[in-house]
Amino acid sequence: MYELVIVAKVDKSDQLVSRVEKALKDAVATNLKIERLGKKQLAYPIRKQTDANYFVFNFDAEASAIGGFASKLRLEQEDLLRYLIIKKKQVKIKSKKAAKNQEVETKTSKLPKVTVVTKTTTAKLTSKRSQTKNKASNKKVTKIKKGKK
């Protein structure tokens, strides 16, 4: 995936865009998308131009075809003020929650469905909390007895 940004003269920008589009198609570019960013004032004059039209082309192409296309762009110096070709990485953006949910769904879908039957028995068991209370009270009693002697 490549991105081409073009800064073109205001009066001849439409003609330049059609020529660049044709050159991209000749270079076997696929998934061509053109976005017009509009007319903007330049930070400094370029070839006596203070305003320019900005265009962004997104396309897929072979790496070998980009070199030939760049040489064609250099020949368009009359109407083209600046250009930049960037190779973009395709990144799949997922939130952490979505990734975790997807992992849980795949794990649970692989597991067989099983019904679980549990039996409970009634027995007198003391909880840990009550056992610790009993021990603490026993210690208090023994301390009191030792103090009285």
N, C-alpha and C positions, 0 to 999 in steps of 0.2 A: 504494500500500500504506500503510495507516494502522495505528497501534497506539494502543489506548485502555487506560489503566491506571486502575483504580477502587479506591478505599479505601472500604469499606462497613462499616456497623455489623455487629457479630457476629450479633445475634439475627435480623436481617431481610435478610441478604445473599443467600440463595437466591432470595427473591422479587424482590429488586432485579436480580439477574443475569438472571432470566427476562424482566423488563420491558425491560432494556437490550438483550437479544438480540432481542426483538420489535421494538423501536424501530430497531435496526440493519437488520433485514430489511425494515422499512417504508421505510427510507432507501435501499433497493436496494443493500445491501452484499452482496458475494459473497466466497467463500473465507473464511468466518467460522470462526475457531479461537479457542476459549476455554481459557485456562490458569489454573488456580487455584493461587495461590502460598501460600495458607493464612493462618492466623491469626498475626498478629505484634503485638508490643507497640509502641505509638506512642512516639516520642521525647518528645512533650508531649501533654497532653490536647486533644482536639478535640471541642467540644460535650459535655464531661464524659465522653468515651469515652477509655479508656486502651488498649484493644485494638481491632483491626480486621482484617477479612478483605481480602486483596489479590487482584485479578483482572486478567488481561491479555487483551484482545481484539485479535486480528490480523484485518484485513479489507481488502478492496478496495472502493472507492466513488468516486463522482464528487466533485470538490471542492465543487460547489454543494450537494450533499446533506449535507456535513459541518456547514455552518452551521445548518441546520434541526435536525440531530441534536443539536448542542451546546446549542441552546435547549431541547430536550426534557430534556436532562440537568440543566439548571439548575432545572427544575421538580421534580426528584427530591431536593430538599434534605433531606427527612426521613430517609431511609435512607443517602444518599450523603454521605460526609464530604469526599472530595476526588476529582477526576478530572483526567486529562491526555490530550489527543489529540495524537499526534505523526505527522507524515508521514515515512515511512521510504523510503529509497532502496534499490532492489534492486541489490545488488552481486554480480557474479560473481567468485568468488574462485578464482584459479588460481595455482599455484606457478610460479616462473620456469622451472623445469626442465620442467614439463608443457607450458608454452607453447612452449619451444624445441623439444621433441620433436615437438609437433604441427606446428610450422613445417617442421622437417626432413622429416617424413613427407609433408607436402603437396608440398614441393619435389621429393622423390625420386619420388613417385607420378606427377608430371607429366612427368618425364624419360623418354625412350624407353630401352629396354634395348638396350645395344650390347656386343658382344664385342670385346675389344681384343687384337690379336696383336702382339707385339713381337719384333724380331730383334736379337740382340746380335752384335757383331763382336769378334773377339779382336785386340787391338792392344796394343803395349807403350806404356802411358801411365804416367807417374809421377804419383803423387798430390801434392797440394799440400804435405802434411806432409813427404814425402821431399825435395821441392824446397827447402823452407825449411831443412831439416837440411843439405842440400848447400851452400846459400848461407852458412849460419852457419859450417860447417867451413871453407869457402874464406876467409872473413873472418879466422878464427883463424889460418890458415896465413899469410896475408899480413901479419898483425900480428906474428907471430913472426919472419918474414923481415925486416921493417923494424927490429925490435929488435936483431937480430944485426948489422946493418950498422953 
